[in-house]
Amino acid sequence: MILKENLVIIYVFLLFYMDETFIGLKKFMTLLPNNWLAETPQTLAARRLGRMSAERERISEINCNVFLASDLLTIL
């Protein structure tokens, strides 16, 4: 009898655990992009580097504009 009760407890625990795991996986899968299987780490790294270089370019453009504006003020 004890063996049967233990099996029932284990069965209920596994059902609960698997349900919670499935809910967690479902939440995680909704955060992934639609083509997550097609993207390799190299493409993700290239996208990240492109975003970083665009940010650097934007910052350097702001710096150049500041220097150009200050040069124009000194000329006038």
The 8 nearest C-alpha neighbors of each residue, nearest first, counted from 0:
[[1, 3, 2, 4, 5, 6, 7, 8],
 [0, 2, 4, 3, 5, 6, 7, 8],
 [1, 3, 5, 0, 4, 6, 7, 8],
 [2, 4, 6, 0, 5, 1, 7, 8],
 [5, 3, 7, 1, 6, 2, 8, 0],
 [4, 6, 8, 2, 7, 3, 9, 1],
 [7, 5, 9, 3, 4, 8, 10, 2],
 [6, 8, 10, 4, 5, 9, 11, 3],
 [9, 7, 5, 11, 6, 10, 12, 4],
 [10, 8, 12, 6, 7, 11, 13, 5],
 [9, 11, 7, 13, 8, 12, 6, 14],
 [12, 10, 14, 8, 13, 9, 7, 15],
 [11, 13, 9, 15, 10, 14, 16, 8],
 [14, 12, 16, 10, 15, 11, 17, 9],
 [15, 13, 11, 17, 12, 16, 18, 10],
 [14, 16, 18, 12, 13, 17, 11, 19],
 [17, 15, 13, 19, 18, 14, 12, 20],
 [18, 16, 20, 14, 19, 15, 13, 21],
 [17, 19, 21, 15, 20, 16, 14, 22],
 [20, 18, 22, 16, 21, 17, 23, 15],
 [21, 19, 17, 23, 18, 22, 16, 24],
 [20, 22, 24, 18, 23, 19, 17, 25],
 [23, 21, 25, 19, 20, 24, 26, 18],
 [24, 22, 20, 26, 21, 25, 27, 19],
 [25, 23, 27, 21, 26, 22, 28, 20],
 [24, 26, 22, 28, 27, 23, 21, 29],
 [27, 25, 23, 29, 24, 28, 22, 30],
 [26, 28, 24, 25, 30, 29, 23, 31],
 [29, 27, 25, 31, 30, 26, 24, 32],
 [28, 30, 26, 27, 31, 25, 32, 24],
 [31, 29, 28, 27, 32, 26, 25, 33],
 [30, 32, 28, 29, 35, 33, 27, 34],
 [33, 31, 35, 34, 30, 29, 28, 36],
 [32, 34, 35, 31, 36, 29, 37, 30],
 [35, 33, 37, 36, 32, 38, 31, 39],
 [36, 34, 32, 38, 37, 33, 31, 39],
 [35, 37, 34, 38, 39, 33, 32, 31],
 [38, 36, 34, 35, 39, 33, 42, 32],
 [39, 37, 35, 36, 42, 34, 40, 43],
 [38, 40, 41, 42, 37, 43, 36, 35],
 [39, 41, 43, 42, 44, 38, 45, 46],
 [40, 42, 44, 39, 43, 45, 38, 46],
 [43, 41, 45, 44, 39, 40, 38, 46],
 [42, 44, 40, 46, 41, 45, 47, 39],
 [45, 43, 47, 41, 42, 46, 40, 48],
 [46, 44, 42, 48, 47, 43, 49, 41],
 [45, 47, 49, 43, 44, 48, 42, 50],
 [46, 48, 44, 50, 45, 49, 43, 51],
 [49, 47, 51, 45, 50, 46, 44, 52],
 [50, 48, 46, 52, 51, 47, 45, 53],
 [49, 51, 53, 47, 48, 52, 54, 46],
 [50, 52, 48, 54, 49, 53, 47, 55],
 [53, 51, 55, 49, 54, 50, 56, 48],
 [54, 52, 56, 50, 55, 51, 49, 57],
 [53, 55, 51, 57, 52, 56, 50, 58],
 [56, 54, 52, 58, 53, 57, 59, 51],
 [55, 57, 53, 59, 54, 58, 60, 52],
 [56, 58, 60, 54, 55, 59, 53, 61],
 [57, 59, 55, 61, 60, 56, 54, 62],
 [60, 58, 62, 56, 61, 57, 55, 63],
 [61, 59, 57, 63, 58, 62, 56, 64],
 [60, 62, 58, 64, 59, 63, 65, 57],
 [61, 63, 59, 65, 60, 64, 58, 66],
 [64, 62, 60, 66, 65, 61, 67, 59],
 [63, 65, 67, 61, 66, 62, 68, 60],
 [64, 66, 62, 68, 63, 67, 69, 61],
 [65, 67, 63, 69, 68, 64, 70, 62],
 [68, 66, 64, 70, 69, 65, 63, 71],
 [67, 69, 71, 65, 66, 70, 64, 72],
 [68, 70, 72, 66, 71, 67, 65, 73],
 [71, 69, 67, 73, 72, 68, 66, 74],
 [72, 70, 74, 68, 69, 73, 67, 75],
 [71, 73, 69, 75, 70, 74, 68, 67],
 [72, 74, 70, 71, 75, 69, 68, 67],
 [75, 73, 71, 72, 70, 69, 68, 67],
 [74, 72, 73, 71, 70, 69, 68, 67]]
